[in-house]
Amino acid sequence: MNKVNPVVNALMRLSGEWPLSGRPPLSQQQYKDLFASYPAFVDYFPIVDYVAEEQVYLLDDYVNVAKMYEVSTRYMAAKSERSLDDFNASVALALNALPADDSNPYTVQLFVSKQATDNIGDYLESSIADNIRQQPLTQAVIDLIKQQSNQLTHAKGIFPDSRLQGDVGWRVGEQKVYLIIYRKCTNALWKKNKKTPTAQIEHDLTAFHSAMQSAGMRLTPLLPHQLINWLAPFFGNDRQWNKRALQENRALANHDIGQLIFSEQPRYHHAHSEDSERGIWQFGKTYSRYLTLGGIEKCPRSGAVTLGEQRIDGSNVVLGASFFEKLPVGSMMTYTLIPQTDAQMKFEMSLVANKAADTVRARLITPTNKPIPRMRR
């Protein structure tokens, strides 16, 4: 404890603010410091609570909210080129329907997760009544289904896949897509607009919801126990939650969604070789590697990212694996979009054009600051 100035000590004791003998009481700042903690990984998680009545997540500023969805995607494998073009056009229409605000822009994060498929035999066995499950014929059918499911989900695949390198074959997997939309505004702005953050985001996403439905994709609100079950395994926590168990935990004083996801403080794996082992983190017994890719500057070919490519090369049909198919099971990709208005886009394009023009003019000046003479024909 810091030493108190003798004059201050005498005045406080004589005035009766402090006792005449013994240690002085803690100041407000000293009392606050007793509960101080070092920065933790979970502090970077921006979600603090879930508002069930409004189906939104409260952000860490206790003002703004976020919408989270699980996206039911359309199966587009082996579709015609025209079908893919029509689908891409409908997706582009939905993305253009996202709300744009230059002063307080929305942030749209899309997560694509590649997960192992659960054994369908386990689901069947758990749904059959006990007296029927114990019958020999029922057990034989369940065992056969489990065996077949294990073959379909085998780590090396059920048949060779010439599109992939190494001893990896085609296997049945499950692809999950999650969508998160949020933005942050000051509390003063919400009071000025006389609209709650929930009411505003509901209004702004109306056109986007309709466009996604027209494209054949359904947006299902992601409940908090589903959010935990999705993210926690990536950070060393394999416990699965249900709605009832989470409600019971919510009654506790230390309930925190982030703590249920990030139960392990990470440790960075210091690489022996910076090129081959960079970006590896350890959460308990789980190791995760994080890779940052460059921005997408032009629209990728149909299927190049997640579905797989099929294109005509002369008289041959060429099949190619997508970027996502080359990743191991348990991988997850994320895309971040910030919708902007047409005026903002034109302004930024003019800045790029002006910068390019300045660069060209700079190259037309010699080191002696004399213009380069024009060539005569």
HELIX and SHEET records of a PDB file:
HELIX    1   1 PRO A    6  LEU A   14  1                                   9    
HELIX    2   2 GLN A   28  ASP A   33  1                                   6    
HELIX    3   3 PHE A   41  TYR A   44  5                                   4    
HELIX    4   4 GLU A   81  ASN A   96  1                                  16    
HELIX    5   5 ILE A  120  SER A  127  1                                   8    
HELIX    6   6 ASP A  130  ARG A  133  1                                   4    
HELIX    7   7 PRO A  136  LEU A  152  1                                  17    
HELIX    8   8 ASN A  187  ASN A  193  1                                   7    
HELIX    9   9 PRO A  197  ASP A  204  1                                   8    
HELIX   10  10 THR A  206  SER A  214  1                                   9    
HELIX   11  11 PRO A  224  LEU A  231  1                                   8    
HELIX   12  12 ALA A  232  PHE A  235  5                                   4    
HELIX   13  13 LYS A  243  ARG A  250  1                                   8    
HELIX   14  14 ILE A  257  ILE A  261  1                                   5    
HELIX   15  15 PHE A  324  LYS A  326  5                                   3    
HELIX   16  16 ASP A  342  ARG A  363  1                                  22    
SHEET    1   A 6 ILE A  47  VAL A  51  0                                        
SHEET    2   A 6 VAL A  56  LEU A  59 -1                                        
SHEET    3   A 6 VAL A  65  SER A  72 -1                                        
SHEET    4   A 6 GLY A 173  TYR A 182 -1                                        
SHEET    5   A 6 THR A 107  ALA A 116 -1                                        
SHEET    6   A 6 MET A 332  LEU A 337 -1                                        
SHEET    1   B 4 ILE A  47  VAL A  51  0                                        
SHEET    2   B 4 VAL A  56  LEU A  59 -1                                        
SHEET    3   B 4 VAL A  65  SER A  72 -1                                        
SHEET    4   B 4 ARG A 218  PRO A 221 -1                                        
SHEET    1   C 2 PHE A 159  PRO A 160  0                                        
SHEET    2   C 2 GLY A 169  TRP A 170 -1                                        
SHEET    1   D 3 ARG A 267  TYR A 268  0                                        
SHEET    2   D 3 ILE A 280  PHE A 283 -1                                        
SHEET    3   D 3 THR A 286  ARG A 289 -1                                        
SHEET    1   E 2 GLU A 309  ASP A 313  0                                        
SHEET    2   E 2 ASN A 316  GLY A 320 -1                                        
END                                                                             
